[in-house]
Amino acid sequence: MPTNADRQMARDITKYVYAKYIMKEVDTLLFQSCEGCQHNWMSQRHHECCYYGDDAWNEMDSVNKYFTDASYRVSHSEVSNVVEKACAMCNINIHDQSLFGLINLCEFLHLCNYQWEDNRQECINAIHDILTVPMMVMCNLVIDDLTETTDL
């Protein structure tokens, strides 16, 4: 039986991983739609992608613009694989029936998406505020490991 701390950790890991995948797709869409990149224009002033960055305002602008399309592009099965491996590293069984309350992992991802559609700042907060640095590093290592093995 998972403890409350295990449940919260599983939710936090899931939100972090899902938000990372959404932000990866936001970046992909941003660069694909940048006319300056498509035409190889020299001036950065003509590149939409240069107006979005890592600071909070620019990051929020890109999420607002591309969130819906990006969230459709994220593979829930891939996110589930990462979450399962990251939780296993924390000795949390992701398949425990009571881990996400009355819903399963896939339904939890849909719930996150629904909540973030209304408040996109929460998607960004999931990346920057939820996990401790060691947990973020561990999740990123799992993401990198799975990305290398699946040739994404």
Secondary structure, 3 states (H helix, E strand, C coil): CCCHHHHHHHHHHHHHHHHHHHHHHHHHHHHHHCHHHHHCCCCHHHCHHHHCCCCHHHHHHHHHHHHHHHHHHCCHHHHHHHHHHHHHHCCCCCCCCCCCCCCCHHHHHHHHHHHHHHCCHHHHHHHHCCCCHHHHHHHHHHHHHHHHHHCC
